[in-house]
Amino acid sequence: MHFEVRDFFGAEEFFEYEGRQEWGEIEDVISRIDLQLQPSGQEGLNGQAIFDPKATNKILTENAAKYGWSKIAVPEPLRAFGNDWDAGKNSVLAEWQFSNYPFLWNNINRSQVVAGNGWTLAGMNSRPKALIIVTKSGCLPASQSTLYFEQATAQMEAVFSALELDLAIRLVGLKIPANSTRITASWNVYSGRTSRSVISVESRVFRVAWRQRTRVGGNLAAITPLE
C-alpha cells in the first residue's frame, strides 16, 4: 500500500532514533496491506466502490499483532474518550483513524493527557512518547464525513501552532499512486451497510478516473470495477 507521512512535535527525530524499531514494524505492516474496497450503501453512492475501513482496520490490527502490538486500554479517568487504542508497544501508541473526523481530536486529546501526566499504560513499558495515526488520503472515495489525511493535516497545522504537546505525532495517509488508471484491490461485500459479516471477498481490477475536489484533499479517484 502506498502512503504519505506528516510529522508533528519532533516525530521525525523520534522515529529516526528512539522509535526506529516501532515505526519500522508499522511501516512494514502498512506497506504489505492491499487496498480494501467495498460497495457503498449510502444514499446517492449506492454500489460505488469506496474505501473499506472495516477490512483495513482488521488487517492492520492482525498484522501489527504479529510484531507484538496489542490493544491498549484507556485508563478509567479517560473512559469518556473510549475504551482503547488500536495498538501500542513500548512507548508508542497507534490508532487506525477511519471514522468521522471529530474522532481525530478525541484520540489526540486522550493520548496527550496520558503523556502529559506521565502515566504508564497496561501493556506498555513507559509513558507514551509518540502516537501514530493512520488514515486514508482524500484521493480515495469513502463514506461521507470520514476523516482523510489532507483534512487532518490542515486541522493539525492550524491548531498545533498554538499548542505544546508532550507527544510526538506521525500522521500517515493511505493512498493510491497519483494518475493511476488501473489498480488491483480486494472487493469486500458485506451482508449490510454497517455489518461486519462478509458475504464475499475477491481480488479485482478497477478502472480509475480522476476529478478535482472542491475541498482540501487534491484530486479524487473515481474507482469502478472492470467487467
CORDA-V871068 format. One record per residue. N is the residue number from 1. RES is the residue in one letter. PSI is psi in radians with two decimals (* if undefined). Layout:
# CORDA-V871068
N/RES/PSI
N/RES/PSI
This chain:
# CORDA-V871068
1/M/2.32
2/H/2.64
3/F/2.86
4/E/2.84
5/V/2.51
6/R/2.25
7/D/2.54
8/F/2.58
9/F/0.82
10/G/0.30
11/A/-0.64
12/E/-0.81
13/E/-0.74
14/F/-0.83
15/F/-0.19
16/E/-0.45
17/Y/-1.51
18/E/-0.70
19/G/0.40
20/R/-0.78
21/Q/-0.79
22/E/-0.77
23/W/-0.68
24/G/-0.67
25/E/-0.82
26/I/-0.67
27/E/-0.72
28/D/-0.73
29/V/-0.81
30/I/-0.75
31/S/-0.52
32/R/-0.25
33/I/2.47
34/D/2.62
35/L/2.30
36/Q/2.16
37/L/2.75
38/Q/2.75
39/P/2.32
40/S/2.51
41/G/0.06
42/Q/2.57
43/E/2.29
44/G/-0.24
45/L/0.17
46/N/2.12
47/G/-0.24
48/Q/2.60
49/A/2.16
50/I/2.88
51/F/2.39
52/D/1.76
53/P/-0.52
54/K/-0.87
55/A/-0.69
56/T/-0.78
57/N/-0.79
58/K/-0.78
59/I/-0.76
60/L/-0.79
61/T/-0.82
62/E/-0.72
63/N/-0.57
64/A/-0.60
65/A/-0.49
66/K/-0.39
67/Y/0.07
68/G/0.16
69/W/2.51
70/S/2.84
71/K/2.48
72/I/2.13
73/A/2.44
74/V/2.31
75/P/2.69
76/E/-0.74
77/P/-0.28
78/L/0.29
79/R/-0.30
80/A/-0.27
81/F/0.22
82/G/3.13
83/N/-0.57
84/D/2.88
85/W/2.61
86/D/-0.57
87/A/2.71
88/G/2.62
89/K/2.35
90/N/-1.90
91/S/0.32
92/V/2.26
93/L/2.68
94/A/2.48
95/E/2.26
96/W/1.77
97/Q/1.51
98/F/0.13
99/S/-2.86
100/N/2.55
101/Y/-0.51
102/P/-0.39
103/F/-0.28
104/L/-0.82
105/W/-0.48
106/N/-0.81
107/N/-0.72
108/I/-0.79
109/N/-0.83
110/R/-0.59
111/S/-0.71
112/Q/-0.69
113/V/-0.77
114/V/-0.80
115/A/-0.77
116/G/-0.58
117/N/-0.13
118/G/0.45
119/W/2.39
120/T/2.08
121/L/2.60
122/A/2.23
123/G/-0.09
124/M/2.78
125/N/0.05
126/S/3.06
127/R/2.62
128/P/2.32
129/K/-0.27
130/A/2.69
131/L/2.24
132/I/2.16
133/I/2.04
134/V/2.16
135/T/-2.99
136/K/2.71
137/S/2.72
138/G/-0.20
139/C/-0.33
140/L/2.20
141/P/2.47
142/A/3.01
143/S/2.65
144/Q/2.51
145/S/0.16
146/T/2.63
147/L/2.52
148/Y/2.76
149/F/-0.85
150/E/-0.63
151/Q/-0.80
152/A/-0.73
153/T/-0.82
154/A/-0.74
155/Q/-0.78
156/M/-0.70
157/E/-0.70
158/A/-0.73
159/V/-0.73
160/F/-0.33
161/S/-0.34
162/A/0.13
163/L/2.77
164/E/2.11
165/L/2.72
166/D/0.32
167/L/2.19
168/A/2.40
169/I/2.21
170/R/2.05
171/L/2.27
172/V/2.32
173/G/2.02
174/L/2.40
175/K/3.01
176/I/2.68
177/P/2.42
178/A/2.44
179/N/0.26
180/S/2.50
181/T/-0.39
182/R/2.48
183/I/2.76
184/T/2.32
185/A/2.85
186/S/2.25
187/W/1.92
188/N/2.16
189/V/2.26
190/Y/2.87
191/S/-0.32
192/G/2.95
193/R/-0.75
194/T/0.07
195/S/2.62
196/R/0.09
197/S/2.00
198/V/2.25
199/I/-0.76
200/S/2.64
201/V/2.21
202/E/2.60
203/S/2.21
204/R/2.77
205/V/2.37
206/F/2.56
207/R/2.47
208/V/2.21
209/A/2.50
210/W/2.48
211/R/2.75
212/Q/2.40
213/R/2.70
214/T/-0.30
215/R/-3.12
216/V/2.34
217/G/0.07
218/G/-2.62
219/N/2.66
220/L/2.36
221/A/2.24
222/A/2.06
223/I/2.14
224/T/2.46
225/P/2.47
226/L/2.36
227/E/*
